[in-house]
Amino acid sequence: MSQSSPSLSRCLAVCTVCLAAFLSACGKPAGDATAGNTLRVAFRAQNPGTLDPHNGTEGSEHVILWTIFATLLNFDPETLQPTPGLAASWRWVDGKTLRLKLVEGAIFQDGTPLDAAAVKFNLDRLVSAKATIAADLAAVSSVEASGTHEVTLHLKYPAASVLLALADRAGMMVSPTALERDPRGFGRNPVGAGPYRFVEWVSGDRIRVAKFDRYHVAGEPRLDGILFRLMPDPETRLNALRSGDVDLIYDVDPASLPTLQQQGNLQTVVSKSLAYFEMYINMAKPPFDQVKVRRALSMAIDRHALIAAVQQGHGEPAWSPMPSSEWAYTPAIANQPPYDVEQARRLLAEAGLPDGFAFKMAFEAGAINERRAEVIQAQLARIHVKVELLPSETAQAISRYLSGEVPVLNNRWTGRIDPAMTYAGQFSRNGFTNVGKHESPGLLAAMAQGESTTDLAQRARAYATVNRILLEEAFNIPLFFQAGIVAYDKRVQGFVPNLLSKPRFDGVSLSR
């Protein structure tokens, strides 16, 4: 079926938007959205980069984005396998054709219909490379509105990760009406089809969302609204929870666990996570262009001691981008490379650096991050490598690395729903963190093999090759997977952690 023109529906949607705005003005003011059953969450950054899901770069943004935007697919919090979302069902017609059947009756928060034309509008925005996360759908050649509530994705080549990409940012549907009306301002005034509508963003202070009464999922949302308090400092977040100023905090410093567990009105949850800390390396910068130098640094890191000192034992050593709980994990490379200071010194000598060298390392400011950086600094000093520590706000730390100002960034990769997204995002030639544009033909071939089938056993074999090559080339230095630690007031009901360690508030309510 050919795609019908969206012009009429867009015009009707604009009228609906105007009427909604008028009715809203006649009702209670936006500030009243906090009254009643409102969850107060401490958000872990000074500000999100943007609330346009297709143009963000910060993993922390998901926590807010999930409240405003519904995704084409959802995921099981324990297995990350796909579950229905705006797409009630889906099927692979063949290896390069994916067909989605959309739910009927879903609308955007401005009244725009969420139909196949709207989904095509969103996916075309990504496929045409007009968005930061275009790489997530790089395999898609075209998108067809094959029915009023049916969308067909045509791929250039088999790419299994496309399915779960639709449960991430690429699947977050933005209102075409709102985006076309104000493309530059959309990131500060977003409109989606999720359970909560955007109300306000006061920079450095708060972001507020309120219940969307016409949300398509029966019984949701269960809160009147959510108030995100913008609190980049972990100690400030901790004190806010203990004093009752917020109801929930996440990314909790493990050192705070004993204190929180002694407070009777609080509940703590410790769960496994795909999020891991690593040292991102610009391999175009000498001496990091020498694999022996990178291997030496990796061998000089005592990961178990790092976890003990920084995470109070909560976490898992990282030997690759995949933890032991993930199907793409490779047991054969566990404990590789071994911690060996003498061998690390020999490798540096073979690389022409018997007396070591010095470099600058950027990282996010904050007590726990500074502890981690200082332990790394002390461990590398044993092989005569001097590390100058440069703490700063998250966005600045990342910018220092991406711009080439510093050769190393010590930061967290928050994990992705499909392993292919992690591999491509870091290790493809145009990967977000591959600043030096390092390219390994064998690595790229193995990554492509992992995308070529939906069979998990075959994909795991391909990714075992990927993980071995990453180890051999010391392509970045994985450190440890952090435990996902969330603490909240016991009035919070229905919270379920997930492997991404980013809180979702589906099914969450507050007891009176």
Secondary structure as a PSIPRED ss2 file (coil, helix, strand):
# PSIPRED VFORMAT (PSIPRED V4.0)

   1 M C   1.000  0.000  0.000
   2 S C   1.000  0.000  0.000
   3 Q C   1.000  0.000  0.000
   4 S C   1.000  0.000  0.000
   5 S C   1.000  0.000  0.000
   6 P C   1.000  0.000  0.000
   7 S H   0.000  1.000  0.000
   8 L H   0.000  1.000  0.000
   9 S H   0.000  1.000  0.000
  10 R H   0.000  1.000  0.000
  11 C H   0.000  1.000  0.000
  12 L H   0.000  1.000  0.000
  13 A H   0.000  1.000  0.000
  14 V H   0.000  1.000  0.000
  15 C H   0.000  1.000  0.000
  16 T H   0.000  1.000  0.000
  17 V H   0.000  1.000  0.000
  18 C H   0.000  1.000  0.000
  19 L H   0.000  1.000  0.000
  20 A H   0.000  1.000  0.000
  21 A H   0.000  1.000  0.000
  22 F H   0.000  1.000  0.000
  23 L H   0.000  1.000  0.000
  24 S H   0.000  1.000  0.000
  25 A H   0.000  1.000  0.000
  26 C H   0.000  1.000  0.000
  27 G C   1.000  0.000  0.000
  28 K C   1.000  0.000  0.000
  29 P C   1.000  0.000  0.000
  30 A H   0.000  1.000  0.000
  31 G H   0.000  1.000  0.000
  32 D H   0.000  1.000  0.000
  33 A H   0.000  1.000  0.000
  34 T H   0.000  1.000  0.000
  35 A C   1.000  0.000  0.000
  36 G C   1.000  0.000  0.000
  37 N C   1.000  0.000  0.000
  38 T E   0.000  0.000  1.000
  39 L E   0.000  0.000  1.000
  40 R E   0.000  0.000  1.000
  41 V E   0.000  0.000  1.000
  42 A E   0.000  0.000  1.000
  43 F E   0.000  0.000  1.000
  44 R C   1.000  0.000  0.000
  45 A C   1.000  0.000  0.000
  46 Q C   1.000  0.000  0.000
  47 N C   1.000  0.000  0.000
  48 P C   1.000  0.000  0.000
  49 G C   1.000  0.000  0.000
  50 T C   1.000  0.000  0.000
  51 L C   1.000  0.000  0.000
  52 D C   1.000  0.000  0.000
  53 P C   1.000  0.000  0.000
  54 H C   1.000  0.000  0.000
  55 N C   1.000  0.000  0.000
  56 G C   1.000  0.000  0.000
  57 T C   1.000  0.000  0.000
  58 E C   1.000  0.000  0.000
  59 G H   0.000  1.000  0.000
  60 S H   0.000  1.000  0.000
  61 E H   0.000  1.000  0.000
  62 H H   0.000  1.000  0.000
  63 V H   0.000  1.000  0.000
  64 I H   0.000  1.000  0.000
  65 L H   0.000  1.000  0.000
  66 W H   0.000  1.000  0.000
  67 T H   0.000  1.000  0.000
  68 I H   0.000  1.000  0.000
  69 F C   1.000  0.000  0.000
  70 A C   1.000  0.000  0.000
  71 T E   0.000  0.000  1.000
  72 L C   1.000  0.000  0.000
  73 L E   0.000  0.000  1.000
  74 N E   0.000  0.000  1.000
  75 F E   0.000  0.000  1.000
  76 D C   1.000  0.000  0.000
  77 P C   1.000  0.000  0.000
  78 E C   1.000  0.000  0.000
  79 T C   1.000  0.000  0.000
  80 L C   1.000  0.000  0.000
  81 Q C   1.000  0.000  0.000
  82 P E   0.000  0.000  1.000
  83 T E   0.000  0.000  1.000
  84 P E   0.000  0.000  1.000
  85 G C   1.000  0.000  0.000
  86 L C   1.000  0.000  0.000
  87 A E   0.000  0.000  1.000
  88 A E   0.000  0.000  1.000
  89 S E   0.000  0.000  1.000
  90 W E   0.000  0.000  1.000
  91 R E   0.000  0.000  1.000
  92 W E   0.000  0.000  1.000
  93 V E   0.000  0.000  1.000
  94 D E   0.000  0.000  1.000
  95 G C   1.000  0.000  0.000
  96 K C   1.000  0.000  0.000
  97 T E   0.000  0.000  1.000
  98 L E   0.000  0.000  1.000
  99 R E   0.000  0.000  1.000
 100 L E   0.000  0.000  1.000
 101 K E   0.000  0.000  1.000
 102 L E   0.000  0.000  1.000
 103 V C   1.000  0.000  0.000
 104 E C   1.000  0.000  0.000
 105 G C   1.000  0.000  0.000
 106 A C   1.000  0.000  0.000
 107 I E   0.000  0.000  1.000
 108 F C   1.000  0.000  0.000
 109 Q C   1.000  0.000  0.000
 110 D C   1.000  0.000  0.000
 111 G C   1.000  0.000  0.000
 112 T C   1.000  0.000  0.000
 113 P E   0.000  0.000  1.000
 114 L C   1.000  0.000  0.000
 115 D C   1.000  0.000  0.000
 116 A H   0.000  1.000  0.000
 117 A H   0.000  1.000  0.000
 118 A H   0.000  1.000  0.000
 119 V H   0.000  1.000  0.000
 120 K H   0.000  1.000  0.000
 121 F H   0.000  1.000  0.000
 122 N H   0.000  1.000  0.000
 123 L H   0.000  1.000  0.000
 124 D H   0.000  1.000  0.000
 125 R H   0.000  1.000  0.000
 126 L H   0.000  1.000  0.000
 127 V H   0.000  1.000  0.000
 128 S C   1.000  0.000  0.000
 129 A C   1.000  0.000  0.000
 130 K C   1.000  0.000  0.000
 131 A C   1.000  0.000  0.000
 132 T C   1.000  0.000  0.000
 133 I C   1.000  0.000  0.000
 134 A H   0.000  1.000  0.000
 135 A H   0.000  1.000  0.000
 136 D H   0.000  1.000  0.000
 137 L H   0.000  1.000  0.000
 138 A C   1.000  0.000  0.000
 139 A C   1.000  0.000  0.000
 140 V E   0.000  0.000  1.000
 141 S E   0.000  0.000  1.000
 142 S E   0.000  0.000  1.000
 143 V E   0.000  0.000  1.000
 144 E E   0.000  0.000  1.000
 145 A E   0.000  0.000  1.000
 146 S E   0.000  0.000  1.000
 147 G E   0.000  0.000  1.000
 148 T C   1.000  0.000  0.000
 149 H C   1.000  0.000  0.000
 150 E E   0.000  0.000  1.000
 151 V E   0.000  0.000  1.000
 152 T E   0.000  0.000  1.000
 153 L E   0.000  0.000  1.000
 154 H E   0.000  0.000  1.000
 155 L E   0.000  0.000  1.000
 156 K C   1.000  0.000  0.000
 157 Y C   1.000  0.000  0.000
 158 P C   1.000  0.000  0.000
 159 A C   1.000  0.000  0.000
 160 A C   1.000  0.000  0.000
 161 S H   0.000  1.000  0.000
 162 V H   0.000  1.000  0.000
 163 L H   0.000  1.000  0.000
 164 L H   0.000  1.000  0.000
 165 A H   0.000  1.000  0.000
 166 L C   1.000  0.000  0.000
 167 A C   1.000  0.000  0.000
 168 D C   1.000  0.000  0.000
 169 R H   0.000  1.000  0.000
 170 A H   0.000  1.000  0.000
 171 G H   0.000  1.000  0.000
 172 M E   0.000  0.000  1.000
 173 M C   1.000  0.000  0.000
 174 V C   1.000  0.000  0.000
 175 S C   1.000  0.000  0.000
 176 P H   0.000  1.000  0.000
 177 T H   0.000  1.000  0.000
 178 A H   0.000  1.000  0.000
 179 L H   0.000  1.000  0.000
 180 E H   0.000  1.000  0.000
 181 R H   0.000  1.000  0.000
 182 D C   1.000  0.000  0.000
 183 P C   1.000  0.000  0.000
 184 R C   1.000  0.000  0.000
 185 G C   1.000  0.000  0.000
 186 F H   0.000  1.000  0.000
 187 G H   0.000  1.000  0.000
 188 R H   0.000  1.000  0.000
 189 N C   1.000  0.000  0.000
 190 P C   1.000  0.000  0.000
 191 V C   1.000  0.000  0.000
 192 G C   1.000  0.000  0.000
 193 A C   1.000  0.000  0.000
 194 G C   1.000  0.000  0.000
 195 P C   1.000  0.000  0.000
 196 Y E   0.000  0.000  1.000
 197 R E   0.000  0.000  1.000
 198 F E   0.000  0.000  1.000
 199 V E   0.000  0.000  1.000
 200 E E   0.000  0.000  1.000
 201 W E   0.000  0.000  1.000
 202 V E   0.000  0.000  1.000
 203 S C   1.000  0.000  0.000
 204 G C   1.000  0.000  0.000
 205 D C   1.000  0.000  0.000
 206 R E   0.000  0.000  1.000
 207 I E   0.000  0.000  1.000
 208 R E   0.000  0.000  1.000
 209 V E   0.000  0.000  1.000
 210 A E   0.000  0.000  1.000
 211 K E   0.000  0.000  1.000
 212 F C   1.000  0.000  0.000
 213 D C   1.000  0.000  0.000
 214 R C   1.000  0.000  0.000
 215 Y C   1.000  0.000  0.000
 216 H C   1.000  0.000  0.000
 217 V C   1.000  0.000  0.000
 218 A C   1.000  0.000  0.000
 219 G C   1.000  0.000  0.000
 220 E C   1.000  0.000  0.000
 221 P C   1.000  0.000  0.000
 222 R C   1.000  0.000  0.000
 223 L C   1.000  0.000  0.000
 224 D C   1.000  0.000  0.000
 225 G E   0.000  0.000  1.000
 226 I E   0.000  0.000  1.000
 227 L E   0.000  0.000  1.000
 228 F E   0.000  0.000  1.000
 229 R E   0.000  0.000  1.000
 230 L E   0.000  0.000  1.000
 231 M C   1.000  0.000  0.000
 232 P C   1.000  0.000  0.000
 233 D C   1.000  0.000  0.000
 234 P H   0.000  1.000  0.000
 235 E H   0.000  1.000  0.000
 236 T H   0.000  1.000  0.000
 237 R H   0.000  1.000  0.000
 238 L H   0.000  1.000  0.000
 239 N H   0.000  1.000  0.000
 240 A H   0.000  1.000  0.000
 241 L H   0.000  1.000  0.000
 242 R H   0.000  1.000  0.000
 243 S H   0.000  1.000  0.000
 244 G C   1.000  0.000  0.000
 245 D C   1.000  0.000  0.000
 246 V C   1.000  0.000  0.000
 247 D C   1.000  0.000  0.000
 248 L E   0.000  0.000  1.000
 249 I E   0.000  0.000  1.000
 250 Y E   0.000  0.000  1.000
 251 D C   1.000  0.000  0.000
 252 V C   1.000  0.000  0.000
 253 D C   1.000  0.000  0.000
 254 P H   0.000  1.000  0.000
 255 A H   0.000  1.000  0.000
 256 S H   0.000  1.000  0.000
 257 L H   0.000  1.000  0.000
 258 P H   0.000  1.000  0.000
 259 T H   0.000  1.000  0.000
 260 L H   0.000  1.000  0.000
 261 Q H   0.000  1.000  0.000
 262 Q C   1.000  0.000  0.000
 263 Q C   1.000  0.000  0.000
 264 G C   1.000  0.000  0.000
 265 N C   1.000  0.000  0.000
 266 L E   0.000  0.000  1.000
 267 Q E   0.000  0.000  1.000
 268 T E   0.000  0.000  1.000
 269 V E   0.000  0.000  1.000
 270 V E   0.000  0.000  1.000
 271 S E   0.000  0.000  1.000
 272 K C   1.000  0.000  0.000
 273 S C   1.000  0.000  0.000
 274 L C   1.000  0.000  0.000
 275 A C   1.000  0.000  0.000
 276 Y E   0.000  0.000  1.000
 277 F E   0.000  0.000  1.000
 278 E E   0.000  0.000  1.000
 279 M E   0.000  0.000  1.000
 280 Y E   0.000  0.000  1.000
 281 I E   0.000  0.000  1.000
 282 N C   1.000  0.000  0.000
 283 M C   1.000  0.000  0.000
 284 A C   1.000  0.000  0.000
 285 K C   1.000  0.000  0.000
 286 P C   1.000  0.000  0.000
 287 P C   1.000  0.000  0.000
 288 F C   1.000  0.000  0.000
 289 D C   1.000  0.000  0.000
 290 Q C   1.000  0.000  0.000
 291 V H   0.000  1.000  0.000
 292 K H   0.000  1.000  0.000
 293 V H   0.000  1.000  0.000
 294 R H   0.000  1.000  0.000
 295 R H   0.000  1.000  0.000
 296 A H   0.000  1.000  0.000
 297 L H   0.000  1.000  0.000
 298 S H   0.000  1.000  0.000
 299 M H   0.000  1.000  0.000
 300 A C   1.000  0.000  0.000
 301 I C   1.000  0.000  0.000
 302 D C   1.000  0.000  0.000
 303 R H   0.000  1.000  0.000
 304 H H   0.000  1.000  0.000
 305 A H   0.000  1.000  0.000
 306 L H   0.000  1.000  0.000
 307 I H   0.000  1.000  0.000
 308 A H   0.000  1.000  0.000
 309 A H   0.000  1.000  0.000
 310 V H   0.000  1.000  0.000
 311 Q C   1.000  0.000  0.000
 312 Q C   1.000  0.000  0.000
 313 G C   1.000  0.000  0.000
 314 H C   1.000  0.000  0.000
 315 G E   0.000  0.000  1.000
 316 E E   0.000  0.000  1.000
 317 P E   0.000  0.000  1.000
 318 A C   1.000  0.000  0.000
 319 W C   1.000  0.000  0.000
 320 S C   1.000  0.000  0.000
 321 P C   1.000  0.000  0.000
 322 M C   1.000  0.000  0.000
 323 P C   1.000  0.000  0.000
 324 S C   1.000  0.000  0.000
 325 S C   1.000  0.000  0.000
 326 E C   1.000  0.000  0.000
 327 W C   1.000  0.000  0.000
 328 A C   1.000  0.000  0.000
 329 Y C   1.000  0.000  0.000
 330 T C   1.000  0.000  0.000
 331 P H   0.000  1.000  0.000
 332 A H   0.000  1.000  0.000
 333 I H   0.000  1.000  0.000
 334 A C   1.000  0.000  0.000
 335 N C   1.000  0.000  0.000
 336 Q C   1.000  0.000  0.000
 337 P C   1.000  0.000  0.000
 338 P C   1.000  0.000  0.000
 339 Y C   1.000  0.000  0.000
 340 D C   1.000  0.000  0.000
 341 V H   0.000  1.000  0.000
 342 E H   0.000  1.000  0.000
 343 Q H   0.000  1.000  0.000
 344 A H   0.000  1.000  0.000
 345 R H   0.000  1.000  0.000
 346 R H   0.000  1.000  0.000
 347 L H   0.000  1.000  0.000
 348 L H   0.000  1.000  0.000
 349 A H   0.000  1.000  0.000
 350 E H   0.000  1.000  0.000
 351 A C   1.000  0.000  0.000
 352 G C   1.000  0.000  0.000
 353 L C   1.000  0.000  0.000
 354 P C   1.000  0.000  0.000
 355 D C   1.000  0.000  0.000
 356 G C   1.000  0.000  0.000
 357 F C   1.000  0.000  0.000
 358 A E   0.000  0.000  1.000
 359 F E   0.000  0.000  1.000
 360 K E   0.000  0.000  1.000
 361 M E   0.000  0.000  1.000
 362 A E   0.000  0.000  1.000
 363 F E   0.000  0.000  1.000
 364 E E   0.000  0.000  1.000
 365 A C   1.000  0.000  0.000
 366 G C   1.000  0.000  0.000
 367 A H   0.000  1.000  0.000
 368 I H   0.000  1.000  0.000
 369 N H   0.000  1.000  0.000
 370 E H   0.000  1.000  0.000
 371 R H   0.000  1.000  0.000
 372 R H   0.000  1.000  0.000
 373 A H   0.000  1.000  0.000
 374 E H   0.000  1.000  0.000
 375 V H   0.000  1.000  0.000
 376 I H   0.000  1.000  0.000
 377 Q H   0.000  1.000  0.000
 378 A H   0.000  1.000  0.000
 379 Q H   0.000  1.000  0.000
 380 L H   0.000  1.000  0.000
 381 A H   0.000  1.000  0.000
 382 R C   1.000  0.000  0.000
 383 I C   1.000  0.000  0.000
 384 H C   1.000  0.000  0.000
 385 V C   1.000  0.000  0.000
 386 K E   0.000  0.000  1.000
 387 V E   0.000  0.000  1.000
 388 E E   0.000  0.000  1.000
 389 L E   0.000  0.000  1.000
 390 L E   0.000  0.000  1.000
 391 P E   0.000  0.000  1.000
 392 S E   0.000  0.000  1.000
 393 E C   1.000  0.000  0.000
 394 T H   0.000  1.000  0.000
 395 A H   0.000  1.000  0.000
 396 Q H   0.000  1.000  0.000
 397 A H   0.000  1.000  0.000
 398 I H   0.000  1.000  0.000
 399 S H   0.000  1.000  0.000
 400 R H   0.000  1.000  0.000
 401 Y H   0.000  1.000  0.000
 402 L H   0.000  1.000  0.000
 403 S C   1.000  0.000  0.000
 404 G C   1.000  0.000  0.000
 405 E C   1.000  0.000  0.000
 406 V C   1.000  0.000  0.000
 407 P C   1.000  0.000  0.000
 408 V E   0.000  0.000  1.000
 409 L E   0.000  0.000  1.000
 410 N E   0.000  0.000  1.000
 411 N E   0.000  0.000  1.000
 412 R E   0.000  0.000  1.000
 413 W E   0.000  0.000  1.000
 414 T C   1.000  0.000  0.000
 415 G C   1.000  0.000  0.000
 416 R C   1.000  0.000  0.000
 417 I C   1.000  0.000  0.000
 418 D C   1.000  0.000  0.000
 419 P H   0.000  1.000  0.000
 420 A H   0.000  1.000  0.000
 421 M H   0.000  1.000  0.000
 422 T H   0.000  1.000  0.000
 423 Y H   0.000  1.000  0.000
 424 A H   0.000  1.000  0.000
 425 G H   0.000  1.000  0.000
 426 Q H   0.000  1.000  0.000
 427 F H   0.000  1.000  0.000
 428 S C   1.000  0.000  0.000
 429 R C   1.000  0.000  0.000
 430 N C   1.000  0.000  0.000
 431 G C   1.000  0.000  0.000
 432 F C   1.000  0.000  0.000
 433 T C   1.000  0.000  0.000
 434 N C   1.000  0.000  0.000
 435 V C   1.000  0.000  0.000
 436 G C   1.000  0.000  0.000
 437 K C   1.000  0.000  0.000
 438 H C   1.000  0.000  0.000
 439 E C   1.000  0.000  0.000
 440 S C   1.000  0.000  0.000
 441 P H   0.000  1.000  0.000
 442 G H   0.000  1.000  0.000
 443 L H   0.000  1.000  0.000
 444 L H   0.000  1.000  0.000
 445 A H   0.000  1.000  0.000
 446 A H   0.000  1.000  0.000
 447 M H   0.000  1.000  0.000
 448 A H   0.000  1.000  0.000
 449 Q H   0.000  1.000  0.000
 450 G H   0.000  1.000  0.000
 451 E H   0.000  1.000  0.000
 452 S C   1.000  0.000  0.000
 453 T C   1.000  0.000  0.000
 454 T C   1.000  0.000  0.000
 455 D C   1.000  0.000  0.000
 456 L H   0.000  1.000  0.000
 457 A H   0.000  1.000  0.000
 458 Q H   0.000  1.000  0.000
 459 R H   0.000  1.000  0.000
 460 A H   0.000  1.000  0.000
 461 R H   0.000  1.000  0.000
 462 A H   0.000  1.000  0.000
 463 Y H   0.000  1.000  0.000
 464 A H   0.000  1.000  0.000
 465 T H   0.000  1.000  0.000
 466 V H   0.000  1.000  0.000
 467 N H   0.000  1.000  0.000
 468 R H   0.000  1.000  0.000
 469 I H   0.000  1.000  0.000
 470 L H   0.000  1.000  0.000
 471 L H   0.000  1.000  0.000
 472 E H   0.000  1.000  0.000
 473 E H   0.000  1.000  0.000
 474 A C   1.000  0.000  0.000
 475 F C   1.000  0.000  0.000
 476 N C   1.000  0.000  0.000
 477 I E   0.000  0.000  1.000
 478 P E   0.000  0.000  1.000
 479 L E   0.000  0.000  1.000
 480 F E   0.000  0.000  1.000
 481 F E   0.000  0.000  1.000
 482 Q E   0.000  0.000  1.000
 483 A C   1.000  0.000  0.000
 484 G E   0.000  0.000  1.000
 485 I E   0.000  0.000  1.000
 486 V E   0.000  0.000  1.000
 487 A E   0.000  0.000  1.000
 488 Y E   0.000  0.000  1.000
 489 D E   0.000  0.000  1.000
 490 K C   1.000  0.000  0.000
 491 R C   1.000  0.000  0.000
 492 V E   0.000  0.000  1.000
 493 Q E   0.000  0.000  1.000
 494 G C   1.000  0.000  0.000
 495 F C   1.000  0.000  0.000
 496 V C   1.000  0.000  0.000
 497 P C   1.000  0.000  0.000
 498 N C   1.000  0.000  0.000
 499 L C   1.000  0.000  0.000
 500 L C   1.000  0.000  0.000
 501 S C   1.000  0.000  0.000
 502 K C   1.000  0.000  0.000
 503 P C   1.000  0.000  0.000
 504 R C   1.000  0.000  0.000
 505 F C   1.000  0.000  0.000
 506 D C   1.000  0.000  0.000
 507 G C   1.000  0.000  0.000
 508 V C   1.000  0.000  0.000
 509 S E   0.000  0.000  1.000
 510 L E   0.000  0.000  1.000
 511 S C   1.000  0.000  0.000
 512 R C   1.000  0.000  0.000
